[in-house]
Amino acid sequence: MFRPRMAWLVVAALILTFAGSTMPRAAQRDLPADLAFVPADGIGFIHVRLADIWKSNEFKEWRDTLLKAGDQALAAFDQRFVPAPSSIDRLTVVVAAPTGPDQREPNVVVILATTKPIDQDKFLEHTVPGAKKEQAGGKTYYVYVDAKEKIGIYFVNDRTLAFGPVEAVRAALAKPAARQGDLSAALKQAQDGKPLVVAVNAAALSALLPPGVLQQVPPPFQALTQAKLATLTLDFEKNGQIDLRLIYGNAQQADDAEQAVKAGIQMAKLFIAKGRDELTKKVLGDGKPGTLEMLPEAAASLFGLGALNRLEEFLANPPLKKEGTALHLSVPLPQGGSAVLSMGAISTALLVPAVQKVREAAARTQDANNLKQLGIAMYNYDDVHKGFPAAAICDKNGKPLLSWRVAILPFIQKEHLYKQFKLDEPWDSEHNKKLLPLIPPVYVIPAAPHKLGETHYRVFVGGGALFDLDKQVNRAQITDGPSNTIMIVETAESVPWTKPEDIPYDAQKPLPKLGGFYAGGVFLVALADASVRTVSPNLREATLRAAITRAGADIPGADW
């Protein structure tokens, strides 16, 4: 999807605009070139009138605070960048359908519109030094190469700049953007001056999803997935409001979706009640005076309790209406938006330690639960097949085709997914590769960097470890003891979950980097008795190696 560097460029544009817009600006001109770049038959777009939002009453206090930096500092800041931050007016993110036969991800292009001409020579010299000219669709664009990716840059006109992954920019220039399509009405709203417009062609987006993904949505909410178009707009008129609209193919689909929303509200109320009980316990404590260490968690719980109660009030009478084939939700902006933002910023700073602590604890709990499930699945596999699975499903010549993670699918309640694999084809065959995005959640570590279809759960293979590449190992062969033998470990490097790529073990070679997702560098392992252990990074290497082998007569040391 949207690559990390591109995301940072968008964030930088937002920051630069908000900072620079406090300085004198030229009168805004209506420049349709940015919206004309959006294909009306595309997947979707986001259009933000940054300068208008920054000038709104909701941001007055923030503007006044920034002005305190002084004219000299603001002017110097503005002169450092091209285009000048004070001239950035609008931001548009375009999401279009993939173009190549092997391309699965949509094309994403970002467009900046300014109120003053962009000095193209200075931009190319200072912002993207070394960018090279290329041609697409009879138009000249530039390719900037950094350490991670190639970025395409196209000057739509002297006040409009488009950039994104080079293949996305090239595809956008190859043919003119369609002027008619499901996004046409939303484009008109953006052109008419709505400060924020988000539009998603849900039908086009659904066509890109892997087979069976939408069927995994719980039945009560299946009706919501039938929307053809979803739009969200922000309006500052009449004290400001946010409008969300889901448009369906017919009135019956809209009726079904309305019932799905009502079912969701009832479910949300049950979760709120349960969450309120838990947060109340944390606020009240055990009746004894609290220590300073307890304050962040108690404060976070108090804030959360108020938020839940406010959400419950909203759900008691949500402003949801069915209008023909559409569901419409209109929510007024809160009074004193700037004050709310300020309070939110202060609260966030105060509660960050508690939030991080709670988030890591929750992630570790889920991580341990995943490993526990996988360990039990290994034992259930052993009960049926009289041995743990081999590290790989191999062909008759011993060539690895698929991972053990595929072999145990029937034992983690994913037999329907298992039956979709062609077990006589490699993991990256045309058929099997399509199943990569359907990675079961049990293979995902919540705290780890997420790459679609990849996992950090791996096993040691060969060299006396618990697993061999192409043959089973049974429990009787674990003579060092199941509680002293590692079954599954989490590695810093992720691999495609269906790929038979694990960790070849050699007592004479360095071990890979393990874990790295939690404070202090601890990581989790599943042992051969299906238990889960937290391992310190200070564990002696000799102890860790003793725990890797199954029958080395080398019981882990006292630090195990």
N, C-alpha and C positions, 0 to 999 in steps of 0.2 A: 504494500500500500504506500502511504506517504512516507518517504524516507526521512531519517532523523535530521540530516542536514537541511532538507527542505523545510521541515517543521521549524527548525531554529531560525531560518530566514524569515518565515512568516511572523514568528514571535518578535524578532528584531524589528520588523516593519511596524508592528503594533506599538512597540516601546518607543521607537524613534518618532512615530507620528504623535503619540500622546505627549512626548517630551517637547517636540518641536512646534506643535500647533499653538503654543502659548505666545509665539512671536507673531508680528504683523504678517498678514497674508494677502495675496492678491484675491480679488473677488472670484468666487467659485464659478467655473464654467461647466456646463453640462456636456460631458464628453462620453458619448455612447460607445466609443471604441472598445472599452473594457468589456461591456456587456455583449457587444457584437462578436466577441471572441468566444462566447459561450454557445455551444451547439444546443439548440432547443430540443433535440432528440437525444441528448446525452444522459448520463446517469444522474448528474446533479450539479449544484453550485452553491457557494456561499458568497454573498455580496455584503460588504460592510462599509458604510459611509463613516470612516474613522474620524474625520474632522468634525462631522456633525455630532457624532456621539460625544467626542471630547468637548465640544462647545456647549453641550446640554447642561441644564441645571444640576443634573445628577453628579456631574464631575466638577462643579464650581470650586469646591474646597480643594480638590486635587490640583486644579489649575492655579489657584491662589498660592498653594504650597510650593509648586514648581517655580512660580515667578519669583519666589524669595531667593532663588539661586542667583539672581542678578542679571542685568542686561548683558554684561560682558561674557559671563559664562554661557548664557543661552545663545548668544551670537556665535561664540567660538564653537560651541557644540554643533550648531547648524551648518557651519562652514566646513566641518570635518568630513561630511558624508555627501555622496552623490547617489541618488538625488537628495537635495536638502530635506531634512526631516520636516521642516515647516511647510514644505510644499506637498507632502503626501496627503492625498485626499480620500482615496477609496482603495479597498483591497477586495479582490475577487479570487476565489479558488474554484477552478473548473475541474470536474471529474467526468471524464469521457470513457467510452467503451474501449477495451483493448483492440489493437489493430492487427498484430501479428498472429499467425495461426497457433503459435506455441506460447503466446502471452496470456497469462491468467489474471494479472493485476490490471486494474483500470489505469488510464493515463491521467496524471494530475498536473495541472499547470496553474501557477499563481500569477496574478496580474495586478500591478500597481498603477494607479492613475494619479497624476500630480496636477497642481494648479499652475506650475511654471514649467517651461521647457527643460528637459533633461539634457545636460551636457554629455552627449554620447562619448566623445573622446575621453573626457575625464573619467567617466564611468568605466570605460574599458581599460584605461590606464591604471586606475587606483583600486577599483572595486573588484574587477576580475582580470588581473594582470595576466597576460599570456593567452587570452582567449583567441581562438582561431575562427576565421570565417568559414561558413559552410552554406549550402543551398538546399532548399526544400520547397517544392511547389512554386518555383520561380522567385522565391523570397530569400533574402540574405539573413542568416542568424549567426550567432556566435556560440562556440563550445568552450566552456571553461572546465578544466580538469583539476580536481584537487586530489587529496590522498585517498578519498573514498569513492568518488563517483564523478560522472560527467554531467555538467549542468548546461542546458541549452538556454540561450538568452536571445529574445527577439524584441526589437523596438517596434511596437505596433504603430506608433506615431511619435512625435516629439514630446508628448506628455503621457505616454502609456507604455509600460514595460512588462513583458511577459517572460517568465522563467520557470524552469522545472527540469526534471530528468530529461536528458537530451532526446530520448526516444519519444517522450510525450510531446515535447515542443515540435519535433519533426513531424509527428502525426497530425498535430493541429494545423501546421502550415501546409500539409500536403493537399488538403482540400478545404474549401470555404465551410465555415460552420453553418449547419442547417438553421434556417430561420423559422421553421414551423415544427412543432413537436409538443410533447406533454409539458415541457418547461416554459412554454411561451407566456402563459399567464403570470408565472412567477417572475419572469424576466421583465414583464411590464410593470409589476409592482416595484421591482428594484429600480427601474428607470424613472418611475414616478416619485422616487425620493424616500422610500422606506429606509430607515437607518440600518436595518438588518433584515436580510432575506436569506433563508436557507431552504433549498428545494431539493428533494430527492425523488427521482423516478424509480419508485420501489419495484416496479415490474422489470425494468432494465437491470437493476441491481440484483434482483433475485435470479436472473438468468445467469449471472456470473458465479453464484454460489455452488459449491460442490453438491452432487446429487445426494438427496436425503437430509441435508442440513435443516431445511425448514420443517421437515417431518419430526425433527427432534424437539420442536417447540411443544410444550405441554398442550394437550388437547383443548383445555378451556380457552387458550389464547391463540389457537390456530387461525381464527377468523381475522385477527389483526394483521396477519401476514399477507392478506389478500389485497391490501391497499395498492392502488395504482400510482398514487402520488402523495407525497407528504411535504407540507410547507410550514415553515415557522417564520414569523415576521415580528419585528419590534417597531412600535410606533410611539413617539413622544407626545402626540396630540392627546387631549382629554386626560391629562395627568399620566399618560403613558400606559401601554399594555403590551403583553406578549400574546400572539395568536398562533395556535397550532391547528392545522387542518389536515385530516386524512381523507383522501378522496378514493372512492371505491367504484367498481364497474357498474353496480346496480344498487337499488334500494335495499334488497334482501341482504347483500353483503354488508351494507352499512348497519342494518339492524343487528346482524350477527356480531359485528365488531363492537357495537354499543353494549351488547350483552357480555361480551368478553371483557370490556372495560369494567363493567359493574362487578363481574366475578373477581377481577383483579383487585378492585377496591376492597371487597370483602376479605380477600386474602391478605391485603396490606394491613387491614385493621387488626387481623389476628397477629401478624408479626409485630405491629406497633404495641399491642397489649403485652406480648411476651418481652419485647425489648424494654418497655417501660418498667416491668418488674425487675429486670436485670440491672438497669441503670439506677433505679431507686435503691436497690441494695448497696450499690457502690457509693451512692451519695450519702446514705444514712450510716454506712459502715457497721461496725459491731457494737456501737454505743460507747466506745472508748475514744478518748482524744486522738486525733490523727497526727501522724508525723509529717514532716516537710516532704518526705519522699512520696507520701500518699496524695499530696495536694494536686499534682497535675492530672492524675487519673480521676480524682473526685470532681475536679473542675470540668474536665472533658465530659464526664457523665452528667453533670448538672446542665451543661450547655446542650448535650444530646437529649436530655429529658425534655427540656423546653422545646427543642426542635421537633421531637416526636409529637408532643401535645399540639404544637402549631400545625403539623401535618395532619393530625387527626381532625382538627377543626376544619381544615380545607377539604378533607375527604368526606366530611359530613354532608356537604352540599357543593360538590365540584361544579364549576361553571361549564359543564359539557352539554352540547346540543347536537342533535342530529338534524341536518339540513339536506333533505333529499338523499343524495348518494355520498354525503360527506359527514364526518364527525368534526365538530369545531370546539376547541377549548380556548377560552379567552381569559387571561390572568392579568389583573392590574399590577403594575409595578409597585413595590412597597414604598410607602411614604419615606421621605428622607433617604433616598437611595445612596447619596454620598456618605451619610452618617453610617448607614448599614455597611457599606464597603469598608469604611474606616474601622468600625467595630470588628468586622470580620477579619481584617488584616491584623489588628491587635490580638484578637482571640486566637488566631492561627499561630502567631508568634509564641503566645503563652502556652498553647496546647501541643505544639509540635513534638516536644519530648514524649508526652503521653501518647499521642497518636502514633508516633513511630514505634513506641514500645508495644502498644496494642496490636498494630499491624504486623509487626514481626512475630509476636506470639501467635497470632492467628495463622500466619503463613507457615510457621514451624509446625503447628498442630496439624494443618492440612497436609503438609509434607510428610509428617510421620504417619498420618492416616493412609496416605497413598502407598507408602512403603509397606505398611502393615497389610493392606489389601493385596499388594503384589506378592508378598511373602506367602500369604494364605493361598493365593492362586497357584503358586509354585507347588505347594503341598497337595492341593487338589489335583493338579496335573500329575504329580507323582503317584497319587492313589489310583489314577486311571491308567497311566502308562508305565508304572513301575520304575519311575525315575524322573528327575527334573528334566526339563526340555534341554536339548542341545542349544548352544549359543546361536545357532542359525539353522534355518530350514535349507537344506542343500539339495542339489540335483544328484542324479545317479553317479556323476563323476566327482562329487564332493565339492562342487562350486557353491559357495554361499548365495542364497537367493533372497531370503527374508529373515528378519530378526526373531529372536525368542519372544519379543513383545507381541508379534503377530500370533505365534504359537499358543500363547496363553489367553488369547481373546475370549474363547468360550468360558474361561474360568473367572473372568471379570465381568460377566453378564453382557458380553459383546459378541455373541455367537452370530448374530445377523450380519455384523461387520466382517467377521472371520470368513463367512461364506461368500463374501463378495470378492475375496482375493483369489487370484489364480496362483496356486502354490507351486506350480511348475515354471513360473516366470519370475524374473528378478524384481526387486522392489521398485526399480525405476522403469519397468516396462510401460508401454503406453497405457495399459489397463490399470496396473497396480499403482502407478504414480498419481492417478486421479483420486486415490483414497487417502493420500497424505493429509489433506486438510481435515479429515475426519478423526483426528487423533483423540483417543479417549481422555477425558479430563484427568484420570488417575495417573497419566504419564506426564503431567505438567506440574512443575514446582512453582507455586504462586510467587515466591520471592525472586525467582530467576528471570533474567531478560527473556522476553517471549519472542520466539520466532515461529511463525505458523508451521505446524507439522513437525516440529522438532522437540526432542526431549533431552534431559540431562541425566536420566536414570540409565545406568549402564552396568555391565558385569565384567569381571576379570575372566580372561579365557586362556586356558593352557598353562603350562608351567607349574602344574600342581594346584591351580585355583579350582574353585567349585565347578566351573563350567569348562567343557571341551567344545570345540567348534562344531563337530558333526556327530557326536555321540552323547548319550545320556549318562548322567552320574546319579546313583541312587543314594539313599540316606546311609546305608551301611558303609559306604565308601568315605564318609566324613569321620574319620577316626580321631581327628583333633577335637571333635565335639561341635555340635551345631551352634552352640552359643559362643563359640570361639572362632567361627568362620563367617566371613563376609559373603553375603549372597548378592546384594545390589548396593551400588554406591552412586552418589551424585557427583558428576564431574563439572568443572567450570565450563568446558566446551560442550555444546549441544550437537546432536546428530539427528537426521531424519528418523522418526520413530520406527519406521518399517525397515530401515537399512541395517543389514547385519554388520554394523561397525561398533565393536566394543573395545575392550582394553586388553591387548595381548600381554600376558604377564611373563616377565623374565626377571628372575632374581638379580641379574647382573645389570639391568637397565633401569633408568630413572622412572619414577612413578609420575603419572600425569597430575596436573593441578586438580585438587578435589574441592568441591563446594565453593565457598567464597560468597555465599548469599546472605549470611547472617553476621551480626555484630560479633567481634572477637574471632571470626574466621572458623567457627565451628561448622561441622557438616554432619549429615545424618546417613546412616547405613542400615540396611535390612540384613539381619543375620540368618543363618541357615535354619534356625528354629522359628523363623517368622517373627521374631521380636525386632524392635527398632532401637538403635542406640545413637546417642549424640556423641560425636568424636571431637576431641580437642585438637586444634592445629599443633599443639605442643606434644602430641603423642610421638614417642620415639619411632623412627622409621623401622627399626627392627621389630617393634611390637606390631606395627601396621602390617608389615610383610608376613608376620606369623599369623595374623588374622586373615590374610588373603588366601593362604594355602589350606587345603582341606585335610591333608594327611602328611604333614611335614614333621610330625612329632616335635613341633615347636610352638607350644602353647604360649599365647600372648603374655607379656610381662605384667608386673603389678600395676602399671599405668593404664592397662586396658579397662 
